[in-house]
């Protein structure tokens, strides 16, 4: 049978979504004979790994699924930095949430020359033929926003070279003689880009470059007097402490102090991060105060105001509240948070988001006594994390595997065995 995994990935599906599609493709009589969703996912894994070939029932279901869900006509970007830079500009100019299928469609337009005119202006400015104008700087601002959006769909190892090329272009322009307003705008672009570059370098395990990009982000923040850039960098660093919760909390608190009451979306994120880390440290009162304040601030926040907060949609914010309540063992609040997440999860949810959201749901379900649902969520998180190579996903899944260890359930044991065989060795270094 043709490569099932390749067909699934071309449709931008997780294994859980393929299992759901197989259920939908079955007629009522066949559906009644199908096993549970988790068992179907296990069959999909076996089929993709070549452990055994699909039998007649599954072969027919696959045929129906592929026929009912044609592949996108476009292909993903070639991987060249220039193509990813063009894609980032196209997505950033929209400044709207896009799913992976749309990313593929936009990639075709971007690489076909949709960004040609602003790109030509930028190249002339880089060559010294003329000073960058408002349109050139706006092009770089849009591209920066786009990088922050497409990183939820494309692994860091693929985007990092393009982001570095983008940063180099910004740096080259900053080295020339510019009016103060243009220099300040470019400094903000440099800071916003360096934040993401530090994140990518950390994901890839490059401690030296992570530290270098952190310094650049903070220097740009000082030059532009942009406290949000500095606060955001502190928020990202709070994930890079190697499990040192006290240090993570201090970093987040520094960011909160820096930003004050400004930039509600960034403040809501940092408050939620403070709550997550406080809950992990057992500081119940601080955790509850922070997550409740985060909810109040988030209600009036514009997540599109800055490039980095575009990830904090209602589903992702609800997952942060779930992390807090689950760690505090507040079961009713955990159920309410999962209900909120369910309202926003869909087949087009960003893969990187699923790495964390599904892992946190797995922990919450297990703590509520539902091992079956916990393992189903853990498998979805594993599928997404394997696809993205996302360290934060592995970190959260490590917690899931550890918590499942005492369970005598067969499906929990099977998951832990599978996870041990899949999990890359080593931990992310701390650049701090």
PLY file of the C-alpha trace (Angstrom):
ply
format ascii 1.0
element vertex 432
property float x
property float y
property float z
element edge 431
property int vertex1
property int vertex2
end_header
0.00 0.00 0.00
1.24 3.51 -0.81
2.97 5.33 2.06
0.21 6.11 4.56
2.37 8.46 6.60
3.26 10.56 3.54
-0.40 10.86 2.56
-1.34 11.84 6.10
1.35 14.51 6.36
0.45 15.98 2.98
-3.04 16.53 4.39
-1.54 18.14 7.51
-3.19 15.58 9.81
-2.05 14.08 13.07
-2.50 10.34 13.57
-5.44 11.11 15.83
-7.10 13.06 13.02
-6.51 10.22 10.54
-8.11 7.80 13.02
-11.10 10.13 13.27
-11.39 10.27 9.49
-11.29 6.46 9.32
-14.21 6.34 11.75
-16.15 8.87 9.68
-15.50 6.92 6.47
-16.96 3.70 7.87
-20.56 2.76 7.13
-22.74 2.10 10.20
-22.20 -1.66 10.13
-18.41 -1.38 9.83
-18.28 1.41 12.41
-19.93 -0.86 14.95
-17.06 -3.34 14.56
-14.26 -0.80 14.89
-12.27 -0.68 18.13
-11.77 2.43 20.27
-10.11 5.56 18.90
-6.88 4.77 20.76
-6.83 1.29 19.22
-7.36 2.73 15.73
-4.48 5.14 16.34
-2.33 2.18 17.35
-3.26 0.42 14.10
-2.33 3.55 12.13
1.06 3.59 13.87
1.61 -0.07 12.97
0.62 0.57 9.35
2.89 3.60 9.03
5.81 1.76 10.61
5.31 -1.20 8.28
4.81 -3.57 11.20
1.94 -5.15 9.28
-0.16 -4.32 6.24
-3.75 -3.07 6.57
-6.34 -5.80 6.28
-9.32 -5.56 3.90
-11.40 -3.40 6.27
-8.68 -0.83 6.92
-7.55 -0.86 3.28
-11.06 0.10 2.19
-11.35 2.77 4.88
-8.04 4.31 3.80
-9.24 4.31 0.19
-12.41 6.17 1.18
-10.56 8.68 3.36
-8.08 9.56 0.61
-10.91 9.88 -1.93
-13.05 12.07 0.34
-10.13 14.30 1.34
-8.01 15.14 -1.74
-4.47 16.32 -1.17
-3.69 20.04 -1.45
-2.59 20.93 -4.95
0.38 22.91 -3.70
3.56 21.68 -2.12
5.37 22.99 0.93
8.12 25.60 0.50
11.31 24.30 -1.03
13.22 24.94 2.17
15.33 27.72 0.67
15.65 30.70 3.05
14.36 33.03 0.33
11.17 30.98 -0.03
10.52 30.94 3.71
11.20 34.68 3.87
8.68 35.31 1.11
6.16 33.07 2.86
6.69 34.89 6.16
6.06 38.25 4.48
2.88 36.97 2.83
1.50 35.59 6.10
2.63 38.59 8.13
0.94 41.04 5.80
-2.37 39.26 6.48
-1.68 39.29 10.26
-4.41 36.67 10.75
-4.38 33.12 12.02
-3.74 30.68 9.17
-3.92 26.90 9.21
-1.33 24.63 7.64
-3.34 24.03 4.47
-3.50 27.79 3.92
0.25 27.99 4.60
0.83 25.57 1.72
-1.39 27.57 -0.61
0.25 30.86 0.35
3.67 29.32 -0.18
2.92 28.87 -3.87
1.90 32.51 -4.22
4.87 33.75 -2.23
7.46 31.84 -4.21
5.79 32.84 -7.48
6.80 36.45 -6.89
3.96 38.01 -4.91
6.55 39.87 -2.79
8.65 41.00 -5.72
8.22 44.78 -5.54
8.94 45.27 -1.81
11.71 42.69 -2.05
13.32 44.65 -4.88
13.19 47.84 -2.81
14.82 46.02 0.07
17.59 44.66 -2.16
18.32 48.16 -3.50
18.50 49.50 0.04
20.85 46.69 1.05
23.03 47.42 -1.96
23.24 51.08 -0.92
21.40 52.34 -4.00
18.87 54.20 -1.87
17.87 54.62 1.74
15.10 52.36 3.01
11.70 54.03 2.83
8.52 53.38 4.83
7.43 50.62 2.45
10.76 48.81 2.83
10.59 48.91 6.61
6.92 47.86 6.56
8.00 44.88 4.45
10.41 43.82 7.20
7.79 44.41 9.91
5.30 42.23 8.03
7.89 39.53 7.50
8.72 39.49 11.20
5.05 39.02 12.10
4.87 36.24 9.56
7.80 34.34 11.05
6.07 34.36 14.43
2.95 32.87 12.80
4.45 30.21 10.57
6.73 28.85 13.32
3.67 27.05 14.71
3.47 25.07 11.47
7.08 24.61 10.33
9.87 23.10 12.48
12.57 25.43 13.81
15.32 23.60 11.94
13.62 24.53 8.64
12.88 28.17 9.48
16.03 29.12 11.38
18.26 29.76 8.29
15.60 32.04 6.79
15.17 33.94 10.05
18.94 34.47 10.29
18.97 35.82 6.72
16.15 38.16 7.70
18.07 39.34 10.77
21.18 39.92 8.67
19.21 42.15 6.30
17.83 44.16 9.21
21.31 44.50 10.72
22.77 45.67 7.41
20.18 48.44 7.15
20.78 49.48 10.75
24.47 49.97 9.97
23.64 52.69 7.44
22.68 56.29 8.04
18.98 56.44 8.87
16.53 58.97 10.26
15.77 58.34 13.92
12.21 57.15 13.30
13.36 54.56 10.74
16.21 53.43 12.99
13.81 52.97 15.91
11.38 50.93 13.80
14.20 48.72 12.54
15.49 48.28 16.09
12.06 46.99 17.10
12.08 44.60 14.12
15.53 43.40 15.17
14.32 42.79 18.72
11.16 40.99 17.66
13.19 38.82 15.28
15.99 38.11 17.76
13.45 36.83 20.29
12.32 34.17 17.83
15.91 33.43 16.77
16.81 32.76 20.41
13.83 30.43 20.68
14.83 28.54 17.54
18.46 28.25 18.65
17.31 26.88 22.00
15.03 24.38 20.26
18.03 23.23 18.22
20.26 22.91 21.29
22.67 25.70 20.31
23.49 27.26 23.68
25.97 29.80 22.31
23.65 31.20 19.64
20.72 31.24 22.06
22.69 33.50 24.41
23.84 35.66 21.48
20.29 36.23 20.23
19.09 37.00 23.77
21.73 39.72 24.03
20.68 41.14 20.65
17.00 41.21 21.64
17.75 43.04 24.87
20.09 45.50 23.14
17.41 46.27 20.55
14.84 46.74 23.31
17.09 49.25 25.06
17.77 51.19 21.85
14.10 51.37 20.88
12.96 51.86 24.49
10.54 49.00 23.84
9.87 47.40 27.22
7.60 44.78 25.64
10.50 43.27 23.68
12.56 42.92 26.86
9.60 41.50 28.79
8.85 39.02 26.02
12.46 37.85 25.94
12.26 37.22 29.68
9.10 35.20 29.10
10.79 33.00 26.50
13.81 32.56 28.77
11.51 31.27 31.50
11.12 28.10 29.42
14.90 27.72 29.06
15.92 27.22 32.71
16.25 23.45 32.59
13.47 22.94 35.11
14.63 25.58 37.61
11.17 26.81 38.59
12.43 29.48 40.97
14.56 31.03 38.23
11.70 30.83 35.74
9.46 32.66 38.20
12.05 35.39 38.73
12.42 35.91 34.98
8.68 36.19 34.49
8.34 38.57 37.42
11.11 40.74 35.95
9.19 40.86 32.69
5.97 41.80 34.48
7.72 44.57 36.38
9.27 45.82 33.15
6.06 45.95 31.16
3.82 47.37 33.88
0.21 47.79 32.79
1.13 48.17 29.12
0.71 45.59 26.35
-2.20 43.55 27.79
-1.63 40.44 25.64
2.01 40.09 26.70
1.05 40.83 30.30
-1.67 38.14 30.22
0.83 35.60 28.89
3.44 36.47 31.51
0.86 36.33 34.31
-0.21 32.88 33.10
3.45 31.80 32.99
3.89 33.10 36.54
0.87 31.06 37.59
2.22 27.90 35.88
5.58 28.13 37.60
4.09 29.13 40.96
1.79 26.10 40.83
4.76 23.85 40.09
6.54 25.28 43.14
3.48 24.62 45.30
2.75 28.31 45.82
-1.03 27.92 45.60
-2.05 31.44 46.56
0.34 33.12 44.12
-0.66 30.74 41.34
-4.38 31.38 41.79
-3.92 35.13 42.04
-1.81 35.23 38.87
-4.05 33.02 36.72
-7.17 34.94 37.74
-5.51 38.26 36.98
-4.28 36.80 33.68
-7.87 35.94 32.74
-9.06 39.46 33.51
-6.27 41.03 31.45
-6.66 38.55 28.59
-10.36 39.42 28.23
-9.41 42.89 26.99
-6.21 42.00 25.12
-5.47 42.10 21.40
-3.26 39.08 20.69
-2.33 40.54 17.29
-0.86 43.69 18.83
2.67 42.23 18.92
4.08 39.41 16.77
4.87 37.02 19.61
1.39 36.94 21.20
-0.37 35.66 18.08
0.03 32.11 19.49
-2.08 32.96 22.55
-5.51 32.22 21.09
-8.35 31.23 23.45
-7.50 27.53 23.21
-3.84 28.06 24.12
-4.71 30.44 26.94
-7.20 27.89 28.28
-4.43 25.27 28.19
-2.31 27.50 30.43
-5.17 27.76 32.92
-5.50 23.98 32.73
-1.80 23.58 33.54
-2.25 25.71 36.65
-5.43 24.08 37.93
-4.20 20.57 37.16
-0.95 21.18 39.03
-2.96 22.51 41.98
-5.28 19.47 41.76
-8.34 21.71 41.41
-10.39 19.15 39.53
-13.56 21.14 38.83
-11.54 24.04 37.47
-9.51 21.57 35.38
-12.67 20.15 33.82
-13.91 23.66 33.01
-10.58 24.51 31.38
-10.68 21.34 29.27
-14.22 22.17 28.17
-12.95 25.58 27.05
-10.05 23.98 25.16
-12.44 21.60 23.41
-14.37 24.57 22.02
-11.26 25.74 20.16
-9.42 22.56 19.13
-10.05 21.49 15.55
-8.31 19.52 12.80
-6.57 22.70 11.63
-5.12 23.58 15.06
-1.42 24.41 14.76
0.78 21.33 15.24
3.18 23.09 17.62
0.25 24.10 19.79
-0.92 20.49 20.03
2.46 19.44 21.46
1.77 21.28 24.70
-2.03 21.42 24.81
-2.54 17.69 24.35
0.19 16.81 26.85
-1.44 19.01 29.48
-4.82 17.46 28.73
-3.26 14.01 29.15
-2.00 14.91 32.62
-5.35 16.40 33.61
-7.33 13.38 32.40
-5.03 11.01 34.28
-5.35 13.03 37.48
-9.13 12.88 37.02
-8.94 9.09 36.75
-9.49 8.65 32.99
-6.49 6.63 31.81
-7.95 5.90 28.38
-8.48 9.55 27.49
-5.14 10.45 29.06
-3.30 8.04 26.78
-5.28 9.20 23.73
-4.23 12.80 24.40
-0.66 11.72 25.10
-0.49 9.95 21.74
-1.71 13.08 19.98
0.95 15.11 21.78
3.60 12.55 20.86
2.56 12.63 17.22
2.73 16.44 17.10
5.99 16.66 19.06
7.68 14.09 16.85
6.64 16.05 13.76
7.87 19.39 15.12
10.84 18.22 17.21
9.65 20.69 19.87
11.63 20.51 23.16
8.79 21.93 25.23
6.57 19.15 23.92
9.13 16.53 25.00
9.40 18.18 28.41
5.65 18.02 28.97
5.50 14.45 27.66
8.27 13.46 30.08
5.90 14.57 32.83
3.10 12.49 31.33
5.27 9.36 31.08
6.48 9.81 34.66
2.95 10.24 35.99
1.72 7.17 34.10
4.48 5.00 35.60
2.51 3.72 38.62
-0.47 2.80 36.45
-1.05 -0.91 35.83
-3.25 -0.19 32.84
-2.10 -1.98 29.70
-2.61 1.08 27.49
-0.53 3.19 29.88
2.26 0.62 29.82
2.10 0.44 26.03
2.35 4.20 25.75
5.33 4.42 28.07
7.11 1.70 26.08
6.37 3.47 22.82
7.42 6.81 24.27
10.74 5.44 25.52
11.46 4.13 22.02
10.52 7.45 20.37
11.95 10.05 22.77
15.25 11.57 21.55
18.07 11.32 24.06
19.38 14.34 25.93
17.82 17.53 27.29
17.91 21.08 26.04
20.82 23.04 27.53
20.14 26.12 29.62
21.85 29.23 28.21
21.24 31.11 31.46
0 1
1 2
2 3
3 4
4 5
5 6
6 7
7 8
8 9
9 10
10 11
11 12
12 13
13 14
14 15
15 16
16 17
17 18
18 19
19 20
20 21
21 22
22 23
23 24
24 25
25 26
26 27
27 28
28 29
29 30
30 31
31 32
32 33
33 34
34 35
35 36
36 37
37 38
38 39
39 40
40 41
41 42
42 43
43 44
44 45
45 46
46 47
47 48
48 49
49 50
50 51
51 52
52 53
53 54
54 55
55 56
56 57
57 58
58 59
59 60
60 61
61 62
62 63
63 64
64 65
65 66
66 67
67 68
68 69
69 70
70 71
71 72
72 73
73 74
74 75
75 76
76 77
77 78
78 79
79 80
80 81
81 82
82 83
83 84
84 85
85 86
86 87
87 88
88 89
89 90
90 91
91 92
92 93
93 94
94 95
95 96
96 97
97 98
98 99
99 100
100 101
101 102
102 103
103 104
104 105
105 106
106 107
107 108
108 109
109 110
110 111
111 112
112 113
113 114
114 115
115 116
116 117
117 118
118 119
119 120
120 121
121 122
122 123
123 124
124 125
125 126
126 127
127 128
128 129
129 130
130 131
131 132
132 133
133 134
134 135
135 136
136 137
137 138
138 139
139 140
140 141
141 142
142 143
143 144
144 145
145 146
146 147
147 148
148 149
149 150
150 151
151 152
152 153
153 154
154 155
155 156
156 157
157 158
158 159
159 160
160 161
161 162
162 163
163 164
164 165
165 166
166 167
167 168
168 169
169 170
170 171
171 172
172 173
173 174
174 175
175 176
176 177
177 178
178 179
179 180
180 181
181 182
182 183
183 184
184 185
185 186
186 187
187 188
188 189
189 190
190 191
191 192
192 193
193 194
194 195
195 196
196 197
197 198
198 199
199 200
200 201
201 202
202 203
203 204
204 205
205 206
206 207
207 208
208 209
209 210
210 211
211 212
212 213
213 214
214 215
215 216
216 217
217 218
218 219
219 220
220 221
221 222
222 223
223 224
224 225
225 226
226 227
227 228
228 229
229 230
230 231
231 232
232 233
233 234
234 235
235 236
236 237
237 238
238 239
239 240
240 241
241 242
242 243
243 244
244 245
245 246
246 247
247 248
248 249
249 250
250 251
251 252
252 253
253 254
254 255
255 256
256 257
257 258
258 259
259 260
260 261
261 262
262 263
263 264
264 265
265 266
266 267
267 268
268 269
269 270
270 271
271 272
272 273
273 274
274 275
275 276
276 277
277 278
278 279
279 280
280 281
281 282
282 283
283 284
284 285
285 286
286 287
287 288
288 289
289 290
290 291
291 292
292 293
293 294
294 295
295 296
296 297
297 298
298 299
299 300
300 301
301 302
302 303
303 304
304 305
305 306
306 307
307 308
308 309
309 310
310 311
311 312
312 313
313 314
314 315
315 316
316 317
317 318
318 319
319 320
320 321
321 322
322 323
323 324
324 325
325 326
326 327
327 328
328 329
329 330
330 331
331 332
332 333
333 334
334 335
335 336
336 337
337 338
338 339
339 340
340 341
341 342
342 343
343 344
344 345
345 346
346 347
347 348
348 349
349 350
350 351
351 352
352 353
353 354
354 355
355 356
356 357
357 358
358 359
359 360
360 361
361 362
362 363
363 364
364 365
365 366
366 367
367 368
368 369
369 370
370 371
371 372
372 373
373 374
374 375
375 376
376 377
377 378
378 379
379 380
380 381
381 382
382 383
383 384
384 385
385 386
386 387
387 388
388 389
389 390
390 391
391 392
392 393
393 394
394 395
395 396
396 397
397 398
398 399
399 400
400 401
401 402
402 403
403 404
404 405
405 406
406 407
407 408
408 409
409 410
410 411
411 412
412 413
413 414
414 415
415 416
416 417
417 418
418 419
419 420
420 421
421 422
422 423
423 424
424 425
425 426
426 427
427 428
428 429
429 430
430 431
